Amino acid sequence: MADAEATAATVPAKAEKPESSEHNPSEGKPTRQKPANILDNPHDVGLKPSKLPLTAQYGCLGLFLLAIVVSGGFAVMEHWRRATFTLGAGLVWLSVVRLTCDSKVLSVLAVRSRKFDAIFTSVVGAFILFLSASVDSLGS
């Protein structure tokens, strides 16, 4: 009986799995890090913070929001080509902002990974820019 207790004392207890992104071949699939806060973007867990100062990041976001407001103003005043051009340029600008700014600054505009968001907004913005250039002005 004493031997069983001695062996039980020398056998280490099962350790909990670490929350790291390293791959352990004995466990099968690699584990992923979890965000520190529930509101953090889980796709940006391993990314380094932006090199831009926080005020510059908010300034870039403000320029995007200004482009959206100006585009809406053009649409209300029935300047459709200007509205679509401004909206497309704003989306292309958003792709640059998404690549350079932190997800916490962009909040709801950071949906997926930086790469996916940047490609998606630049493709949609370029398509809208193409539409604004291809539509006939009809004298306006």
C-alpha positions, -999 to +999 in steps of 0.1 A: +000+000+000+028+024+008+044+016-026+011+026-044+011+059-025+047+065-034+042+059-071+011+081-071+031+109-055+059+106-081+035+106-111+028+142-121-008+153-123-022+160-158-013+195-167-039+218-182-035+227-219-017+261-223-036+287-243-009+293-269-009+292-307+020+268-307+015+234-323+020+204-302+023+173-324+012+149-297-022+167-293-032+168-330-046+202-340-029+234-330-046+255-303-055+291-308-050+320-284-082+335-270-087+373-269-081+390-236-114+407-237-147+393-251-151+424-274-116+420-290-114+407-326-104+371-323-087+373-358-062+399-345-049+380-314-013+376-326-009+409-344+014+436-332-001+470-323-001+498-349+029+520-352+007+550-357-001+572-327-037+568-314-046+604-325-035+596-361-055+564-361-086+583-350-079+610-376-078+583-403-111+569-391-125+604-390-115+610-427-134+578-436-165+589-417-163+623-434-162+607-468-193+587-459-212+619-447-201+638-478-212+609-501-246+609-484-248+647-488-241+644-525-267+617-528-293+638-511-285+667-535-289+642-564-252+643-575-251+606-580-217+604-597-200+624-570-218+604-544-206+571-558-171+584-564-168+596-529-182+564-514-158+543-535-129+565-526-139+562-489-140+524-491-105+523-507-093+546-479-109+522-454-088+494-467-057+515-460-070+524-426-077+488-418-042+477-426-026+505-405-049+509-375-058+487-345-090+468-344-100+485-311-099+519-329-120+507-358-143+486-336-173+475-358-154+482-390-129+454-382-150+423-389-125+396-400-087+396-403-069+426-415-060+410-448-096+399-455-111+433-446-086+452-466-091+431-497-128+431-494-132+469-489-107+477-517-125+454-542-159+468-533-145+504-534-128+499-567-160+485-582-180+515-570-153+538-584-156+519-617-194+524-617-190+561-610-166+565-639-186+543-663-221+559-658-229+585-684-232+620-669-263+628-689-255+665-689-250+669-652 
